[in-house]
Amino acid sequence: MRHPARLGIALTLALATAGCSAAADPAPTATAPTATAPAASVTSCGRQVTFATPPTRAVALDQTSTETLLELGLEDRLAGTANLKTKIPAAYQAAYATVPVIAPKIATGEQLRAAAPDFVVAGSTDLFTKDRAGTREELDALKVPTFVSAVDCPRRNPPGRTPFELLFSDYENLGRVFGAEERAGRLAADQRAAVAKAGETASRVPRGADRPTVVYLYSVFNGMPYVAGKAGLPSEMSRIVGAKNAFDDVDEDWPEVTWEEVAERDPDFIVIGDLSERGRPGDSAAEKRAELGRHPVISQLAAVRNHRILEVPGIELDPSVRSVHALGLLAQGMKDLGYAR
């Protein structure tokens, strides 16, 4: 038997506690979303999206959007999901099993239309292209409203809003659309509290030039490292816990760099994104550690020689409902490495 009302709070508690592998069975929480909620109107990436009644055949074009909607207890409103990149967390598996998979990878326009959606949700704008699901304009012409995460639409957002606040605004806007405001508000509040808790670490970290620097190693492909740049969520995570992303001068999410550039930055510590479940060469944390250890220059960095390396789930370094968990691991790791006094 599925328990959608308990599903969301169970994972939220797990995310808010760094390093926690399982949450205790929680108390009942907000009532389930209703399909008869009043009309709602939200703005998504510069486009007004209005509903007379909540969607009942939504399609999520990526795993991030799917997990957000499952967290909100909306599996019964999902007519399809696509582009699964890694394993679904245990807390979502029962609900996920009820959702049709319209495409194992990126959905095409034909696959999307076959699902007869009344709403399409995506974590990134690049899923709405002519050679993928179709442009937002094309779907508008078919009377199918679309939603893109505010995190992937920086030029359309109010200035000064952090990536986490944009992520929380996604929860709240989707809550309005589906008539699940109470559940969405609770999720946003719980995750804001998790961010604030992680931020307590910053008050115990040296300021200014003494602030520790970190390199986020996301992937190693053909022997070349991919690291977090200025535009990715890890830069904001670093700021929250009092560290500095060593590649903040590169205005990309995950740029390819050289090992020599990593050595030049000589980070105080390294965060490895474990992408073992994705299964590509160089994805696992073990492979990345091995690469660090055998490189003639990188192996001599103090961060490598002194084992100042943290591991976090790689998927959690991109904006998603899971990202506060990686933030908690980072904050705890800073303490364990002695950077937080």
Secondary structure, DSSP 8 states (H G I E B T S, - for coil): ---HHHHHHHHHHHHHSTT----------S----TT---EEEEETTEEEEESS--SSEEESSHHHHHHHHHTT-GGGEEEEE---S---HHHHHHHTTS-EEESSS--HHHHHHT--SEEEESSGGGSSTTTT--HHHHHHTT--EEE-GGG-GGGS-TT--HHHHHHHHHHHHHHHHT-HHHHHHHHHHHHHHHHHHHGGGGGS--GGGS-EEEEEEEEETTEEEE--TTSHHHHHHHHHT-EETTTTS-SSS-B--HHHHHHH--SEEEEEE-TTT--TT-SHHHHHHHHHHSTTGGGSHHHHTT-EEEEEGGGGSSSTTHHHHHHHHHHHHHHTT---
